[in-house]
Structures are given as structure tokens and as C-alpha cells.
Amino acid sequence: MSEKKDTSILQGFKAFLMRGNVVDLAVAVVIGAAFTNIVNSVVKGVINPLVGAIGTKNLDGYSTCLQDPCKVSADGTVISGVPILWGTVLSATLTFVITAAVVYFLMVLPMSKYLARQEARRKAKEGTREMIEVTELEVLKEIRDALVAQRGSGHDGR
């Protein structure tokens, strides 16, 4: 009985792994990890130098001191004072906005346009079928009316 239970658990686990959602999710995580490297490269290679034209290339260096003297070690540990490290927030925000823009314009927008075209084609096909059905129904009604009229005129002529 234990072997049968183990087999059914393994079969259930295999079925779980083979479901489309799990495989799609795994692919999305791998692609997302690779995509993160691309976005980080764009931020460090393009955005930071553009911001560096105004100030510094390292956005993490931007901060405001609430209580002097502010001293932060190289590893980011606060030694004294109360620094507000708003540069790191700005850097993370830019990374998020760039990621969202790339995902939207390169993935979501084209996919939604594709799905809209597919839906329009499906509706056009359904509309054509309905038109054919309506036309056939109208022809059958006309034939029925003509037969009724013939019977009616045939009865009157006798």
C-alpha cells in the first residue's frame, strides 16, 4: 500500500509539474532574470551617464543629511547622522519605469493588438455565419409565403 501511495504522489507531482501554468511560470522567471540584466545595463550604461551630465554618474551617491554630521561607510552602513539616501530610490524608480516601459511596448502592446485582430477575425466569421443563416431563413420564409399564397389562390379558383 505504501508503494502505491508513493507512486500516486509521484504521479501527482509529475502532473503538477507538467501543467502549463507551472512551465510558463518557470520560463517567465528565467526570462525575467535575464531581462533584469538588460535593464540594469541600460540604467548603468545610458541613464546614469545622462544623469551624470547634470551631476554624478552614480545615483546612489545622492543623499540629504537630516542630522549632521552624516557619515556612511563604503558598504552603506550609517556611521553617524541621519542620511536620506534618495539617490538609491531614484535609481530603483528609473529601473522600474524602464522595465515597465520595455515590457509594455515590446510585449503587452503587441500581444494585445494580436489578440484584438484574432477577436475581430473570429467575430467577422461569426457575422458571416449569422448572415448566411439569416439569408437562408429569409429565403425559406419567402418560399413558405409563396406556397401559402398559391394554396390560398388555388382554393379561391376552384
C-alpha positions as CSV (number, residue, x, y, z in Angstrom):
1,M,0.0,0.0,0.0
2,S,2.9,2.3,0.7
3,E,4.4,1.8,-2.8
4,K,1.0,2.6,-4.4
5,K,0.8,5.8,-2.3
6,D,4.3,6.8,-3.2
7,T,3.6,6.1,-6.9
8,S,0.4,8.2,-6.8
9,I,2.2,11.0,-5.0
10,L,5.0,11.0,-7.7
11,Q,2.4,10.8,-10.5
12,G,0.5,13.8,-8.9
13,F,3.8,15.7,-8.6
14,K,4.6,14.9,-12.3
15,A,1.2,16.1,-13.4
16,F,1.6,19.3,-11.3
17,L,5.0,20.0,-13.0
18,M,3.7,19.3,-16.5
19,R,0.7,21.7,-16.1
20,G,1.1,24.6,-18.5
21,N,1.0,27.2,-15.7
22,V,4.0,25.8,-13.9
23,V,6.1,25.6,-17.0
24,D,5.0,29.0,-18.2
25,L,5.9,30.5,-14.8
26,A,9.3,28.8,-14.8
27,V,10.0,30.2,-18.3
28,A,8.9,33.7,-17.1
29,V,11.2,33.6,-14.1
30,V,14.2,32.7,-16.3
31,I,13.4,35.3,-18.9
32,G,12.7,37.8,-16.1
33,A,16.2,37.2,-14.6
34,A,17.9,37.6,-18.0
35,F,15.8,40.7,-18.6
36,T,16.8,42.2,-15.3
37,N,20.5,42.2,-16.5
38,I,19.5,44.0,-19.7
39,V,17.6,46.7,-17.8
40,N,20.4,47.1,-15.3
41,S,22.8,47.5,-18.2
42,V,20.6,50.2,-19.8
43,V,20.4,52.1,-16.5
44,K,24.1,51.9,-15.8
45,G,25.2,52.5,-19.4
46,V,22.6,55.0,-20.6
47,I,20.5,56.6,-17.9
48,N,23.3,57.1,-15.3
49,P,25.6,58.8,-17.8
50,L,22.7,61.1,-18.9
51,V,22.1,62.0,-15.3
52,G,25.9,62.2,-14.8
53,A,25.9,65.0,-17.4
54,I,24.0,67.1,-14.8
55,G,25.5,65.7,-11.6
56,T,27.2,62.3,-10.9
57,K,27.0,59.0,-12.8
58,N,26.4,57.2,-9.5
59,L,22.8,57.9,-8.5
60,D,23.4,56.1,-5.2
61,G,25.7,59.0,-4.1
62,Y,22.8,61.4,-4.0
63,S,21.7,61.9,-0.4
64,T,20.5,64.5,2.1
65,C,21.6,64.8,5.7
66,L,18.9,65.3,8.3
67,Q,21.2,65.4,11.3
68,D,24.9,66.4,10.9
69,P,27.5,65.0,10.6
70,C,26.4,62.3,8.1
71,K,29.0,59.6,7.6
72,V,28.3,56.4,5.6
73,S,30.8,53.7,5.2
74,A,31.7,52.2,1.8
75,D,29.4,49.2,2.4
76,G,26.4,51.5,3.1
77,T,26.3,51.3,6.9
78,V,25.5,54.6,8.6
79,I,28.3,55.6,10.9
80,S,26.8,58.9,12.2
81,G,24.0,61.3,11.4
82,V,20.7,60.6,9.7
83,P,21.2,60.4,5.9
84,I,18.3,60.1,3.5
85,L,19.7,58.2,0.5
86,W,17.2,59.4,-2.1
87,G,19.6,58.6,-5.0
88,T,19.1,54.8,-4.5
89,V,15.3,55.4,-4.6
90,L,15.7,57.4,-7.8
91,S,17.8,54.7,-9.3
92,A,15.3,51.9,-8.4
93,T,12.5,54.1,-9.7
94,L,14.2,54.6,-13.0
95,T,14.9,50.9,-13.3
96,F,11.3,50.1,-12.6
97,V,10.0,52.7,-15.2
98,I,12.3,51.5,-17.9
99,T,11.4,47.8,-17.1
100,A,7.7,48.6,-17.2
101,A,8.1,50.6,-20.5
102,V,10.0,47.8,-22.2
103,V,7.6,45.2,-21.1
104,Y,4.6,47.2,-22.1
105,F,5.9,48.4,-25.5
106,L,7.7,45.2,-26.5
107,M,5.4,42.6,-25.0
108,V,2.0,43.7,-23.8
109,L,1.1,46.1,-26.6
110,P,1.9,43.8,-29.5
111,M,0.2,40.9,-27.8
112,S,-3.0,42.9,-27.1
113,K,-3.0,44.1,-30.8
114,Y,-2.6,40.5,-31.9
115,L,-5.4,39.3,-29.7
116,A,-7.6,42.1,-30.9
117,R,-7.0,41.1,-34.5
118,Q,-7.8,37.5,-33.7
119,E,-11.0,38.5,-31.9
120,A,-12.0,40.7,-34.9
121,R,-11.4,37.8,-37.3
122,R,-13.5,35.5,-35.1
123,K,-16.3,38.0,-34.9
124,A,-16.2,38.5,-38.7
125,K,-16.5,34.8,-39.2
126,E,-19.4,34.6,-36.8
127,G,-21.1,37.6,-38.5
128,T,-20.7,35.8,-41.9
129,R,-22.3,32.6,-40.5
130,E,-25.2,34.6,-39.0
131,M,-25.7,36.4,-42.3
132,I,-25.8,33.1,-44.2
133,E,-28.3,31.7,-41.6
134,V,-30.5,34.8,-41.7
135,T,-30.4,34.8,-45.5
136,E,-31.4,31.2,-45.6
137,L,-34.1,31.8,-43.1
138,E,-35.5,34.7,-45.1
139,V,-35.5,32.6,-48.3
140,L,-37.3,29.8,-46.6
141,K,-39.9,32.3,-45.2
142,E,-40.4,33.7,-48.7
143,I,-40.9,30.1,-50.1
144,R,-43.4,29.4,-47.3
145,D,-45.3,32.6,-48.0
146,A,-45.3,31.9,-51.7
147,L,-46.7,28.4,-51.1
148,V,-49.3,29.7,-48.7
149,A,-50.3,32.3,-51.3
150,Q,-50.5,29.6,-54.0
151,R,-52.7,27.5,-51.8
152,G,-54.8,30.4,-51.0
153,S,-55.2,31.4,-54.6
154,G,-55.7,27.8,-55.6
155,H,-58.6,27.5,-53.2
156,D,-60.2,30.6,-54.4
157,G,-60.1,29.5,-58.1
158,R,-61.9,26.2,-57.6
